[in-house]
Amino acid sequence: MILCAHQPVYLPSLHLFNKIALSDSLVLLGHCQFVKQSWHHRNRIRAGRDKIYLTVPVLHSHKFGQSLKDALICNDHWKRKHLRSIREGYSRRPFFDDYYPDIERIIRQPHKTLVELNNALLMQFLQWFELSPKIYHSEDYDIEGHKSRMLIKICKLFGADHYISNEGARAYLDEDMFRQNNISHHWQDFTHPVYDQGREFIANLSALDALFNIGPDCVDLVRNAGRI
């Protein structure tokens, strides 16, 4: 069984969905530490010829190492700004009306924590991309350790004998440790797809960009963007 793990992020990119497409199971690492000004609570969308960040405000915690599952959303004022920016950036794109109502519905829901919001959005994206991995939430289990040790424990807990990492993990991942534990480790070989945005192409935006621009063609786009 092939497993991948990822921390819940806001309005994820195509990179994540390709990794999920290459896997049988997904572990959402809600117990990991929240990092301010990270993809945990922000992402990029198109705004004319440029790109802008949309950031969900999170209450400051005096606790050291606040986890994602404990990160509380600060207020509701951001919702209007995010929805307005999405409408202004994409209302004229071919598939805007097919996807925007569900995005608006989810963002307007009274989510208390960042994990609740991010996971609700993720589930909707998975449905649109026709991806159906077995999903586990780390906060529901007793998972300890860091980096490679944590990932190996997760593989053993869920019976995975293969694990996929993206390139960002090269700084800390110990492949020898995986081999010693009889787990085959694989790197995701991802090439960002180029698709019609109606103007000069900008890569590494939220997957919303691809959905609004090419609609159902995203299903194949996501699957074909990478390999192991």
N, C-alpha and C positions, 0 to 999 in steps of 0.2 A: 504494500500500500504506500502510495506517494503522499507525503504531507508537506504543507507549507504553513508558516506562521507569520502573523503580521499584527502590528499594533493598530488599533482602530484610528483611522485618519479621516479628515473631513473632505468630502467630494473627491474621492481618489482618482488617480490617473490611470491611463490604459496599462501602464507598467504592472500595476498590482493585479489587474484583472487577467492579464496574460499569465502571470504566475499561478493564479488560482485555476485557470483553464488547464494548466499542465499538471495539476494536483488532483488527488482523490479527496483529500480532507484539508480543512483550513482551521487553524487555531487562532482565535482572536485574543491577543495578549492584553486584555484590559487591566491586568494587575500590574503592568509595567509603569514606570515613572512617567508622569506627564512632563513634557518639555515645552516651555513657553516659546512662542514664535517658531514652532515647528509645524510639520504637516498634521500633527495631532488636531490642531484647531484652525488651520488655514489652508487655502489652496488658490490656484490661479485660474482665471477665466479670461476670455478675450474681451477687449474694450476698444473697438475700432481697429486701428493699426497696431495697438499695443496690448499689453496684458496687465491685469491688476490683481491684487491679492484680496480675497475675502477672508476675514478673520472673525472667528466666534470668540467673544470675550469670556474669559474664565475668571471666577473669583480667586483672588490671591489667598493662598493658604499659608498659615504660619508653620504648618507641619513640614518637616524636611522630607523630601522625596514623595510628595503627593502622587498617588497613583492615578492613572487615567480614569478608573471607575469611580474615584472620589472627586474628580475635577467637576465642580459645579458651574453651570452656565450662568453668567453674571446677570443678564437681563434679557428683555425681549426687543430692545431697540435695534439691534443688529439685523433682525429678521427683515424689516422693511428695506433696509439698505441693501442687503444681499439680494433680495428678490427684485428690487428695482434695477440693480446692476446686471443681473441675469437677463431681465427683460430687455434692457437697453442694448446689451451686447448681442442678443440672439433672436429677438422677436421676428426678424425678417429672414431667419434661416429656414430651410425647407421643412424641418421636422420639429420645429419649436413647439407647436401645438400638441404634438404627440406625447411629449415628455414633461413639459413645464408644469401642467396641473398637478402631477404627482410630486414633483419636487417642491412646489409651493405647499401642498398639503403636509408633507413631512416636516418641512422647516417650520411651519406654523404650529405644529403640535407642541404641547407643553412639556418638552423634554427637560428634565432637571439636570441630568449629567451629560457630559460630552460623549461618553460611551454610548448612552441611549440614542443620542442624535446620530452619531457616526454609524452605528450599527443599523439603525433604521434606514439610512440612506444606502448603506452597502447592500442590504437585502433587496432593495428596489433595483439597484444597478445589476445585481446578479440575475434577477428575473429578466431584465431587459437584454442582458447578454446571454441568456439561456445557459447559465452556469448553475450547477446544483451539487456543490461539494458537501460532504458531511462537515458540519460546523460545530466546533467546540469553543466554549468561552473559558479562558484560563481562570477567571475569578471563581468559577464553580468548582475548582479542584485545588488540591494542596500542591502547588507548584513552587519550588524553591530553586535557588541558584541563579546564575547569570550567564549570558552569552552561550557558548557552546554547551556547557554543562546543563543549562536550563533546557536548551533545544533537544538534547539527547534524552533528558528525562521526559520531555513531552512526547517524543517519538515512542519511547518505551511504554508510556502510559496509554497511548492510543493505538499501539500495535503497528506502528509504521516502520518499514524497513528501508524506506527511501525518504530523503529530505531535500527540498529545493530551497536555495538561497538566491537572492539577487546580488548584484555586484556590490551594493553598499555594505554587505556583510564581510567583505574580504579583510577589513581592518581588524576584525576580532575573531573570526571563525577559525576553529582548529579542526582541519579535516582529519588529522591523525586520530583525534579523539573519537570522531565518528567511526573510523575504520576499526578502532579497538573495541567499539561497542557493536560491531556488526551491522552498522547502518550505512547504506550507500548514500554519499552526499553528491548533489548535483548543483551546478551553477545555471541560473537562468540566462540564456543568451537572447537578449531582447534588442530588437531594432525598432525604433519608434516609427510607426507607419505614417506615410504622407497621404493625406486625403484632401478633398476639396473643402476649403474653408471660405471660399468666395473671394479671397484675396491672398496676399503673400502668406505662406504657411508659417505658423508658430507651433513649435513642438512643446511637449511636457505641460500641457494644460490639464485641467480636470477632464475626466471622461465625458462630462456634460458636453464639451465642445464637439466631440465626435458624434454623440447622439443627436444633437441639434442639427448637425451638418449632413450626416449620411444615414441616420436612422437605423433601420434593420440591418444594413450592411455591416454594422459594428459587430454583429455576431461572428462573422468570418474574420473580420479585421483583428479582433482580440485574439482569436485562436491562432492566427497565422503570424502574429507579430514576434513570436519568440519560440524557443525550443530549449531542451536540456541536453 
